Amino acid sequence: MTLQGSDPIGTRDETARAWIVRLASGSISASEMDRLESWMATDPRNRAAFLRERSSWQDLAAIEGAFVSERPLPRRRSLRWPTYLSVAAAAALAWFAVPSTWLWLRADETSARGQMREIALADGSRAVLDSDTAIAVDYNDEGREVRLLKGRAWFDVKHGDGRPFRVEVDSGSIRDIGTAFEVDHTGGQVGVAVTEGMVELKAGAEAPVLLRAGQRGTLADGTAHRVAGLPVDRIAGWRRGELLLRNVPLPDAIEAIARYRPGPVLVLGGLSDRRPVSGSFRTDRPDEALDTLAAMRGLEQSTLPGSILLLRDGKR
């Protein structure tokens, strides 16, 4: 069975089923992903068939172990420096070339690295996805639920609909109370910031935390907290091409800027002892921002094949 941009194997459902199996194998190539994108874009019925077939894979966590080998990994020999760089570059290219297949099976909408997308949801609400973001949408008679699988998104909720609107994350949920707000799932904890109205943060059995416009909160370790706020016009500045960093550890700052590059950034050596970073950077000029960080913190840069940027401590 060969999967093409057209339908060589019969019905749309059969083609969609074959794509699901190929995705679940974990070995799909970048060119195959391009063909899948093309096949779904060719006809809305193709995408509908893919979503139908994907519905049987909603409880992915329960079956993930079926595709993971339980055999212990063999011990690896130490690699010399040039070989290490070659292997690291190849691994980075492979990692960035193909998005997570499990994510593809769960997500309804995604944005590519270095790109933002504005999406109209079924009820008239808007979602703006930052670079490298994925969401799953579940609207039914009981409510409107969006699961933020990865990345960062800003929601402008349409009102006049009696169903509650919630954004779900692994560590809790955010319920809309007449509002527009940002949810940031790019780090170790989930951040929430309100640009209009109010939201309610809920984690576990604890009482919910209410946030109003200009206020921020976090969801982590089963708890919800209110943290220092921001002026409303500084919240979700990435929508306007601005990345605001305030006292961010250097490795985290590099990671935040690297989200906007089409190619990966490899950091060699620990940089956590360097002074934190504060500043405003353009998301459409990530390499300039990384040049600035390298100059400020004494890092050496090298460019490897595949638009891979290598950063390392210039003092060691």
N, C-alpha and C positions, 0 to 999 in steps of 0.2 A: 504494500500500500504506500503510495507516494502522495504526499500532501503538496498541493500547488496553490497558486492564487485562485484558480478556478475550482470546480468541484469535480474531480476525476473519479470519485468513488461512489457516486450515486446521490443520495439525498443530502440535504443540508445537515440534518441531524446526525447522519453517519460521519460526515466530514467534521462536524463540531465534536463528536465523540472521539474521533481520532486525534483531534488537536488536544483534547483534555488528557488523553492517555499520553500523548507526546510530552505535554507540559509536566505531568506527574512523574515522568521518567527521570526528570532532573538533568537530562543531557541534551536538551534542545539547544540549537545553535542560534547565533545572532541572525543569520540569514533566514532561518526558519521563523524566528520571531517577526522579522519584517514581512514574511509571506502571510503570517497569521494576521498581522495588522492590516495588510492589504486586503485579505479575504473578508475581514469584518467590515472594512470601509467600503467595499464594492457594493454591498447590498444590505440595507438594514435588517433584512430577514436572516442574513448570515449571523450578524451579531446576536439577534434574538435567539437563534438556534444554539449559539455558543453559551449564552446565559442560561438557557433551559437545561442544557447538559451539565453545566457547572453546578446547578442547584443540588445535585446529589452529592456534591463534594463540600457542603457547607461546614460539616464538622471535621475539618481537616486535621485538627490536633489529634483526634482519636486514631487516625489511620496513618499519621506521618511515620510512625515507627516501622510500618511495613516496607518503606522505601529506604531505610537506613540500616546499613550493615552493622551487626553486633560484634564482628570480629575485631580483635585489638589491632591498632595501627602498628605497622612495623617500625622498628627503630631506624632513625635516619642518621646518616653520617653528617658530620659537620661540613659545611660548604665553604669554599674559598670565596673571597670578596667578589671577584668578577662574576663567578657562577651564581653567587647569592643575588646579585643585582639582576642577572638575566632571569633567574627563576622568579624573583619578586615582580619584575616587570611583566612577565608572562601571566603570572597569577592575577595581578591587578587588572590586566587587560581582559582576562577571562571573566573576572568578577564584575567589571563594569559593562562588558559587552552584552550580557544577558541579564535582565532583571530577575529577581527572585520568582521562580516558577510558582511557589506556593502563594506568593503575593498576587500573581496573575490569576490564580484560581479563586481568590477571595475578593479582589478589588473590582468595583464597578467603574471607577474613574481613576486615572493616574496622570501624573505629569512627569516629563522627562527631566533629566539633570540639566540645569541651566535654563529651564523654561518655566513659565507660570501659565496657568489655565484658569479661565473663569467659566463656571458651569452653572447652568440654570437647572435647579432641581424641580421635581414634578409638581410641587405645590407653589412654585413661583419664587421660592427662596433662592439666594445666590451663594455659591461657594467659590472662593478663589484659592486655588492650590498653589503653594510655593513649589520651588524646584524639588524634584524627587519625592513626591507625595502620592499617597494612595488612600482612597476611601471606599467603603462599601455602604450602599444605601438600602435601607429597608423601610418602606412606607407601607403601612397597613391600616386597618380600621382602628387599631388601638393607639397608634402613635406614629411619629416621624423620627426615625433613628438613622443617624449617620455614624459609622464606625471609622475613626481615624486610625488606619493601619500603620502608617509611618509618615513622617514629614510634618508639615505645618500648613494650616488652613485658616481662612477667615470666613465667617458665615454672616450673612445678612438675612435674617429670618423674616419670611412673609407671614403677616398676621391676618386674622380673620378666619383662621382654621382652628377648630376646636381641639384638634389632636395635639398633645405635647410634642415639642421638638427637643431631641436630646442628641448630644454627641457622646459616643461611648469610646473609652480608651481602656487599656488593660487595668489601670489602677483606679478607675471610677467612672463617673459620668458628669456631664455638664448639661443642665436643663435651662433652656431659654425662658426668660421672662420678659419678653418685649425688647429685643436687643440685636446688636451686632457685636461679634466677639471673635477673638483669635484663640486657636488651640495649637500649642507647640509641642510636638511629640518627637523632637530631634535629639534630646539628651536623655540623661538618666531619670529625670522626672518630667511630668507633663506640666506645662505652663499654660495659664489661661489669662487673657487680658480683655477687658470690656471697652469697646468704643462707643456704645450707646445702650441705654437701658440697663438691664440687670441679668445676671445668670446665677444659678445655684450649683455649687460644687458638692458632689456627694461621693464619699469613699467609705465602703463597708457599712457598718451599723452606726457610725458616728452621725451626729447632727450635721445637716448641710451648712455650708459656708456661703453667704450671700456676697456677691461682688457687684458694685455699681460702676458706671462709666469712669474710666481712669484708674480703676483698681485692678490689681493682679493677684493671682493665687496659684498654688501648685497642688498637684495630686501625686503622692508618692508614699510607698510603704503603707498603704491602707489608710492614709490620713489626708485631709484637705487643710491647707493653710492659706491665710491671706499674707501677702508680702508687699514690699514697697511698691507704690503705684507709679504711673507715668502720665505725662500729659497725653490727652487723647490723640493728638496729632502725631505722637511718636510711636503709638501702638501699631504693630503690623506694618512698619515702614517699608518692609520688603515689597509690599504691593506697589510702592512708588520707586522701587529700585534702590532703596537705602537699607543697609544692614547696620544696626546700632548695637555695639558691643560695650558693656559696662563692667569693667573689672573682671574680665573673663580670663581664666587660665590660658596660657599660650597654646597648648595642644587643642583645647576646645575652640579657641579663636580660629586656628588653622582649619579645623574640621568644619566650622560654620561657614567660612569663606569658600572652602573646597566644594561645598554643595553646588555651587554655581558654575563649576568648571565641567566641561564635557568629559575631560579625562581625569584620572585619579591623582591624588597627592599621597606620596609615601613619605613618612617621617621616620628617620632613623635616629635612635637614641632617645633617652628621656629628656623632655624639655619642661617638666613640671616645676623645676626649680627657678625658671625664668619669671620675671615680673609679669603680672597679668596685663591684659590688653584692654584699653578703652579707646573708642573712636567710632567714627561713622565711615562706612565703606560702600562703594557702588557695587551692586550685585551684577551689573553688566560689565564690570571690569575686574574680575576676580584675580587675574594674574598681577595686575597693578597693585591690588590690595596685598597679595602675598609677597610681592617685591618689597612693599613698605614694611611688612612685618619682619621679613628677613633682615632688612637693613637695620631696623630698630632693635632687634634681638640678636644680632650677630650670627645669622644662619647662612649656610652655604646652599646654593641652589644648583641643580643639574636637571636637564631635560632629557628624558629617555624616549625611545620610540613609543608611538601611540599616544602622544600628548600627555605622558606621565611626568609629573613634576616631583623631583626628589629633594627633600629638605633635610639637612642635618646640621648638628651643632658645629659651628666653624671654629670653636675653641678646643675641640677634642680631636 
